[in-house]
Every structure is written in structure tokens, then in C-alpha cells.
Amino acid sequence: MPPKKSKRGRPRLKQGQAKSVLIQVRVTPEEAKAIEEQALQSEKPRSEWIRRKLVPPGEAKPQPKPEDPKPKTPADE
């Protein structure tokens, strides 16, 4: 049997690790230039710089998983 070929590209991330929402926003050429310059100064990719400006580290709270509903108790009613 021939050896199994390895797949090309980056390996898949574990479930829940990949970013899954894309937010697009329009800016003027001047705004785009300012964003790019600030990202370069911070030595971060543009998307990371924007993300950190909008949601500082530690402020984004993970949402509870829908498959783990909290069981109701008589005290909840």
C-alpha cells in the first residue's frame, strides 16, 4: 500500500478555537491609513490591533454552551 499523503495547509483548529464571525466596516482612505500606521507602530497585525482596541483583553466573556442547560430546581421557581 502506498504511503498516505499528508494534507497541505494549516492543520484544523480544535472546535471553539477558531474565530467564526466576520465583521466588515467601511472606512475612508484616510481612516484606513491611520489604522494601518497605528497597527504597524504596535507591531501587531491590523485585525489584532483593531480587535484589541474594540475589546480589550479580558473583557470578552465566553458565552455558556447551549448544550449545557442549567437544570431547574424548586428554588428557581
C-alpha positions in Angstrom: 0.0 0.0 0.0 1.5 3.4 -0.9 2.2 5.8 2.0 -0.6 8.2 2.9 -0.1 11.7 1.6 -0.1 14.5 4.1 -2.6 17.2 3.6 -1.4 20.7 2.6 -2.0 23.8 4.5 -2.5 24.7 8.1 -4.0 22.0 10.4 -7.5 22.5 11.6 -8.0 24.2 14.9 -9.9 22.5 17.7 -13.6 23.2 18.0 -14.2 26.6 19.6 -10.7 27.9 19.0 -11.3 29.3 15.5 -12.8 32.8 15.1 -16.2 32.4 13.4 -17.7 35.8 13.0 -16.6 38.3 10.3 -17.5 41.9 10.8 -16.9 44.3 7.9 -16.8 48.0 8.2 -16.2 50.7 5.6 -13.7 53.5 6.4 -12.3 56.4 4.4 -8.9 56.1 2.8 -7.5 58.5 5.5 -9.0 56.3 8.3 -7.6 53.2 6.7 -4.1 54.8 6.5 -4.3 55.9 10.2 -5.4 52.4 11.2 -2.6 50.8 9.2 0.0 53.1 10.7 -1.1 52.5 14.3 -1.1 48.8 13.7 2.4 48.9 12.3 3.6 51.0 15.2 2.2 48.5 17.7 3.8 45.7 15.7 0.5 43.8 15.5 -1.5 42.6 12.5 -4.2 45.1 11.6 -7.0 42.7 12.6 -5.4 42.1 16.0 -4.8 45.8 16.6 -8.5 46.6 15.8 -9.7 43.7 18.0 -7.7 44.9 21.0 -9.0 48.5 20.5 -12.6 47.4 20.4 -12.5 44.6 23.0 -9.5 44.9 25.5 -8.1 41.5 26.7 -10.2 40.0 29.5 -13.4 42.0 28.7 -14.9 39.4 26.3 -16.7 36.8 28.4 -17.3 33.4 26.9 -21.0 32.5 26.5 -22.3 29.4 28.1 -22.7 26.4 25.8 -26.3 25.8 24.7 -25.9 22.1 25.2 -25.3 22.5 28.9 -28.6 23.9 30.2 -28.8 24.6 33.9 -31.3 22.2 35.5 -34.2 24.0 37.2 -34.5 23.4 40.9 -37.6 24.2 43.1 -35.7 27.2 44.4 -35.6 28.7 40.9 -39.4 28.9 40.6 
